[in-house]
Amino acid sequence: MDIESAVVLAAGEGTRLRPLTKHRPKPMLPAANRPILEYVFDALIDAGVEDLHLVVGYKRDRVQNHFGAAYRDRPITYHVQGKQLGSGHALLQASHALDADFLVVNGDQIVREETVTAVREAHTVEDVATLAVIESEEAPNYGAVKLDGDRVVEFTEKPRSDSYRLLNAGVYVFAPSFFVEVESTPRQHGELSLSDSIAQLVENGSPVRGVLTDGIWEDATYPWDLLSLARKLMNRGLVEGAAGPNAAVVPGGRDGAGGPDGAGGTDRTDGAGGADEPGRVDGPEGVDGTDGASETAGAGRTAGLRGAAALDRSAGADGVYVDRTATVHPDATLQGPAIVGPDSVIGPAAVVGPNTALGRNVTVEAGAVVRGSVVDVDSRVGPNATLVDCVTGEGVQVGAGTVAPGGSADVRIGTRIHEGCQLGAVIADRARLDGGATVEPGSLVGPHASVRTGAHVRGDVDEGAEVRR
Amino acid sequence: MCGIIGVAGADDATSAVLLEGLSNLEYRGYDSAGIAVGGDEVEVEKKEGELSALKRALAGRTLDGAVGIGHTRWSTHGPPSDENAHPHTDESGRVAVVHNGIIENYRALRDELEAKGVSFSSETDTEVVPHLIAEALDAGADPESAFRRAVERLEGSYALAAVVAGTDAIFAARHDSPLVLGIGDGAHYLASDIPAFLERTRDVVYLDEGEFAVLTPGDWRVEDELGEPVEKEVETVEWTAEQTGKSGYDHFMLKEIHEQPKALRQCLRGRVDELEGRITVEELDGLDAPEEVHFLACGTSYHAARYGALLLQEAGVHATAFLSSEYATSLPPIARDTLVVGITQSGETADTLSALRKARGRGVETVALTNVVGSTVARECDHVMYIRAGPEIGVAATKTFSSQLVGLNLFVEQLLADEPRNRDVRELVSALRDLPGQVQEVLDESRADEVVEEFMGAKSFFFIGRGVHYPVALEGALKFKEITYEHAEGFAAGELKHGPLALVTEETPVFALVTGDGENARKTIGNVKEVEARGAPVVVVTDGESDAERYADSVLEIPATHERTVPILANVQLQLVAYYMARRLGRAIDKPRNLAKSVTVE
């Protein structure tokens, strides 16, 4: 069926990604060097969606400011969810703007165009709801589905029974009549969940179609997942649109300074080389509602590109993408896969990559080493500093000679210990590490924290805290 | 000041296109609106008040015709009323005219026409135009010649568009007031500002001084004053309609405040080189360091000009910021090696254009610092540097001021690049590159909304600063009065005790800008103590380097950075102060009363 409109749910914070979500919701966190939400929009538009409805809430300024009124020429209508009262409640915010059948996807989870297309094409006028279904061993821990042909005959949250092999991928088409269903769904703990409404439809025997699809991208559940997500995207060469929707708006401007070798076009080979996926936390956590339905589907299946030799960029290096507005010193080394974002600067003798994504306006000063890391916008890595397997927020400053050498560590998030994470450190927005500091693997440095010269960081540093030697 | 839109060849959609265009121009601030549609007959509908009043008057009725013109008015002659709204017509209703600008000899023309028995139905200067056209038609002229003959009689500034019954054409002329053609697929447009038709086409033709244009459903042409055809270049504008939407924000002003990091990145792109420690503004290549610099500007741009003058003075260059209207009124001595720099966001500010023309009359080199590509100032000055802030819709300038300050830093360094002084700009380059992220930090963490709540109902608001913070204090006060309608003044911190201190009471909150811990900070803290002693509530905007917080009732924090970029951060806090105060007061933030975005009358 021809579906023109899509509702993208992007109002929630994504608390398990704290402290990175201090100033923006999870959909705006970087997947390589673009916000996750851009990939979601790309998939929808590639699948033929013409009209985007975005439900925003938590830190919505950031979303609105990034995307403006349109993405790739498709208009975006914003719907504000004042309080985050569940995915069903989020969807209701857009109800007045939709009078034909529409798609619904999560804004914080990368989705494939093929999945969107499959659901869009399978849906018929008779269906109230159509949802993408994937095979996964994780089904019993999520929104599990049983199909009879193309009919969904059972829809259960976390049945914890091995008889379930299919789970709800979180990509839906609904008829407008579904809004009535959502409104009549009983709230659980004050929240209105989409999956409860779907379960109710199925129970009542309404026509709900299931479409078996090929699976989806790995989601980022915890901060370190941003590292493997970036690696996968880079290996698949999916970072090319990195300029973003608003990049080229320079009235009277000209093409920026450009790097010494103009950078840009490179070949990308999937999965060349091959190494282990860094230790990923096993066992999905019990999560409520639909949002988590498919979060770990596809986990631990892709191989990263590791240990590639230093690549000669001028000879068309593998997997090295340098934005045309970035500047790279001729004596710097970029090892693919690696992305250098717009306006970024790489100093002499710096080594960036492999498996590294630098966002917009990042500075890597002379002699610094950044490997296996995602460094977000406006951050500075000082001279001779080393970051291995690190995730940074925005505007992070790493002083001269400060070292986060990386390695395996146990990381605590909330009350849960995640063992054996391959994580150098998570350094949240505007944290400042002065020179000569050492950061142990698995450390979480909070927003605006200050680590003084020569200090040693181990474990958590709270927001705004100061660590002295 | 007012807005013009016209369309030829929109078939059944003529009135819809006109209303859409007027709605896009709404931000220019106006008090009445109207449209006229031409064809066999000319039909006019116009109404005092907002566009919604006009739409109500139309009540779903569409005026049919191959061509149409529309107008939003901001009163210069005669109060807002249905009669004074444009389009204006002749007595027989054959001719309809819309006009921006001021017709300076309208009194004489009106007397002349009235002596011939013509009766006027409005108090506007514009109405002479349709009567003059009708007079020429009666004398046997064809519509185009009649339009030309009427325009020849006019003195002053104008952008004019007219339709005449029985002719499927729009006749337009430009003199000292902007007019742009939009070249669409099948339909052609004309407008005072590009956003009016940006949803329809991005291919534009800028009319130059003294040019005439004729738009018909299938064709368009431009002629000079003598009627000779002019080859015009069709340019494609980069701005897209999507950038002019509100994108989920309650106000354009808030959207534009939030757009500042992006705007500054665009301003800096390709102009700062951290590896080489160099600043280059390519379009100003070849401009040598002058002996003296005059900055000409109005309003917010004037505050930027003062900041620019300070930067140059620090570098040992004689530099002065002038208010354009005063400069034009009493021209100071201009030495031959003076560089005259006009700062205008829109590039159409009549006062600044007029002052620049006077300076050019003295034979000096001129530079335009503007945001609008192809604007009049850009075409009239010897050099132009764009601040690249993107379109600004809110009447109260926000992001363009920040971009002007950054642009001025670049301008100054480009100017002095070859100086033997051998300026080291490395620190400045790093600070400029850090600035967008720091602005984001202020936006993410500002407490302005809570702070203003404490001062609802205060009598007056004072803003004080010293050195580079003085222009910011002036701008903070201007922004505040523009959108809150509350009384606000900006003062040089050291000047308070020489008079204004008499106004300070418990009911006059004082916003003080204190950054760093040097002499300026110390002295400003002294001034803060003066007002504190008089019981005034004090809000300090500070980077926390000094102990200014100790003397403050509230604090608005900004990150510590280079002394040249820190005022930009302080200003963002003051923008938010003004915005949230205006919002709490329920003001029309994007369209403050009596104000217009770009002031194209002197």
Interface residues (C-beta under 8 A of the other chain):
Chain A: H23 L54 V56 R60 D61 V63 Q64 N65 F67 G68 A69 A70 D73 P75 I76 Y78 V80 N246 A248 V249 V250 P251 G252 G253 R254 D255 G256 A257 G258 T325 T327 H329 P342 D343 V345 G347 P348 R360 N361 T363 V377 D378 R380 E394 G395 D429 R430
Chain B: V237 E238 W239 T240 E242 Q243 T244 G245 K246 S247 G248 Y249 K255 H258 E259 K262 R265 Q266 L268 R269 G270 R271 D273 E274 L275 E282 E283 N371 V372 V373 V384 Y386 R388 G390 R433 D434 P436 G437 Q438 Q440 E441 L443 D444
